[in-house]
Amino acid sequence: MKVYRAAVIGCLLLAMTSCTATASPPTRAGTAYTCCDAADVDREYQPGQTLTVQWIVVPGEPGVGGPVELHARLTGPYAAVSGLKSPSGKDAAGGATFTAETVRPAGQPGEQPVSVIQIPATAAPGLYNLVTSVTEQSGSHSGASVIRMVAKT
């Protein structure tokens, strides 16, 4: 009887441990990236300048997670934020788009990926929509910020 009781208690403990282990939050595989340093977007730009997107790195398990691509593009100018954020996005005067080259970070410790958008000297003043996106094996996510372009002084 004691052996049977010990076996039952052992099985119950094993079952409870299994349930506890599966109820714990999952760990994120791989390094995550998000946009961006506030200094990149909370300022005015002039035509001819360079906009840099300094990606924020959220460390995960190194070597896991697959390839990642970081994208950034600037579209505008818009006269008002309402036009910039409208679903159609057709309020852009001139409809210019400036795109950074795709960045493919390796996910190594200490890596600080940067996307670079060269704003042409002919860019018109106004509001621009900075769209950043991260593409990875599990899908993609994006975000947007408003960039103010002022006339060159």
PETAVEN-V676022 format. One record per residue. N is the residue number from 1. RES is the residue in one small letter. PSI is psi as a letter, one per 20 degrees, with the letter a starting at -180 (none if undefined). NEAR is the number of other ideal C-beta (glycine too) atoms within 10 Angstrom. Layout:
BEGIN
n->N res->RES psi->PSI near->NEAR
n->N res->RES psi->PSI near->NEAR
END
This chain:
BEGIN
n->1 res->m psi->g near->5
n->2 res->k psi->h near->6
n->3 res->v psi->g near->7
n->4 res->y psi->g near->8
n->5 res->r psi->g near->9
n->6 res->a psi->h near->10
n->7 res->a psi->g near->10
n->8 res->v psi->g near->10
n->9 res->i psi->g near->10
n->10 res->g psi->g near->10
n->11 res->c psi->g near->10
n->12 res->l psi->g near->10
n->13 res->l psi->g near->10
n->14 res->l psi->g near->10
n->15 res->a psi->g near->10
n->16 res->m psi->h near->10
n->17 res->t psi->g near->10
n->18 res->s psi->g near->10
n->19 res->c psi->g near->9
n->20 res->t psi->g near->9
n->21 res->a psi->h near->8
n->22 res->t psi->i near->8
n->23 res->a psi->i near->7
n->24 res->s psi->q near->7
n->25 res->p psi->q near->5
n->26 res->p psi->q near->6
n->27 res->t psi->q near->8
n->28 res->r psi->p near->13
n->29 res->a psi->p near->14
n->30 res->g psi->r near->20
n->31 res->t psi->p near->23
n->32 res->a psi->q near->18
n->33 res->y psi->q near->22
n->34 res->t psi->q near->13
n->35 res->c psi->q near->23
n->36 res->c psi->r near->21
n->37 res->d psi->p near->14
n->38 res->a psi->h near->9
n->39 res->a psi->h near->9
n->40 res->d psi->h near->20
n->41 res->v psi->h near->18
n->42 res->d psi->l near->11
n->43 res->r psi->r near->11
n->44 res->e psi->q near->10
n->45 res->y psi->q near->19
n->46 res->q psi->q near->14
n->47 res->p psi->q near->15
n->48 res->g psi->i near->12
n->49 res->q psi->r near->16
n->50 res->t psi->p near->9
n->51 res->l psi->p near->21
n->52 res->t psi->p near->16
n->53 res->v psi->o near->24
n->54 res->q psi->o near->15
n->55 res->w psi->p near->25
n->56 res->i psi->p near->13
n->57 res->v psi->p near->18
n->58 res->v psi->o near->11
n->59 res->p psi->q near->13
n->60 res->g psi->b near->15
n->61 res->e psi->o near->12
n->62 res->p psi->q near->12
n->63 res->g psi->j near->11
n->64 res->v psi->q near->12
n->65 res->g psi->i near->17
n->66 res->g psi->a near->10
n->67 res->p psi->q near->12
n->68 res->v psi->q near->21
n->69 res->e psi->p near->14
n->70 res->l psi->p near->24
n->71 res->h psi->q near->19
n->72 res->a psi->p near->25
n->73 res->r psi->q near->16
n->74 res->l psi->p near->24
n->75 res->t psi->p near->19
n->76 res->g psi->a near->28
n->77 res->p psi->q near->23
n->78 res->y psi->q near->22
n->79 res->a psi->h near->13
n->80 res->a psi->q near->11
n->81 res->v psi->h near->11
n->82 res->s psi->h near->9
n->83 res->g psi->h near->19
n->84 res->l psi->h near->21
n->85 res->k psi->j near->14
n->86 res->s psi->q near->12
n->87 res->p psi->h near->5
n->88 res->s psi->h near->6
n->89 res->g psi->k near->14
n->90 res->k psi->j near->9
n->91 res->d psi->j near->17
n->92 res->a psi->p near->20
n->93 res->a psi->o near->12
n->94 res->g psi->h near->10
n->95 res->g psi->l near->12
n->96 res->a psi->q near->17
n->97 res->t psi->p near->13
n->98 res->f psi->p near->17
n->99 res->t psi->p near->14
n->100 res->a psi->q near->20
n->101 res->e psi->q near->11
n->102 res->t psi->p near->11
n->103 res->v psi->p near->18
n->104 res->r psi->n near->12
n->105 res->p psi->q near->18
n->106 res->a psi->i near->11
n->107 res->g psi->k near->22
n->108 res->q psi->q near->10
n->109 res->p psi->p near->8
n->110 res->g psi->i near->6
n->111 res->e psi->p near->13
n->112 res->q psi->n near->10
n->113 res->p psi->q near->18
n->114 res->v psi->p near->16
n->115 res->s psi->p near->23
n->116 res->v psi->p near->12
n->117 res->i psi->o near->21
n->118 res->q psi->o near->14
n->119 res->i psi->p near->19
n->120 res->p psi->q near->10
n->121 res->a psi->i near->10
n->122 res->t psi->j near->9
n->123 res->a psi->p near->22
n->124 res->a psi->q near->15
n->125 res->p psi->q near->16
n->126 res->g psi->a near->21
n->127 res->l psi->p near->19
n->128 res->y psi->q near->28
n->129 res->n psi->o near->21
n->130 res->l psi->o near->24
n->131 res->v psi->p near->17
n->132 res->t psi->q near->23
n->133 res->s psi->q near->15
n->134 res->v psi->p near->20
n->135 res->t psi->p near->16
n->136 res->e psi->r near->17
n->137 res->q psi->h near->10
n->138 res->s psi->i near->10
n->139 res->g psi->b near->7
n->140 res->s psi->q near->11
n->141 res->h psi->q near->13
n->142 res->s psi->r near->11
n->143 res->g psi->r near->12
n->144 res->a psi->q near->15
n->145 res->s psi->q near->17
n->146 res->v psi->p near->15
n->147 res->i psi->p near->24
n->148 res->r psi->p near->15
n->149 res->m psi->p near->21
n->150 res->v psi->q near->11
n->151 res->a psi->q near->9
n->152 res->k psi->p near->11
n->153 res->t psi->none near->4
END
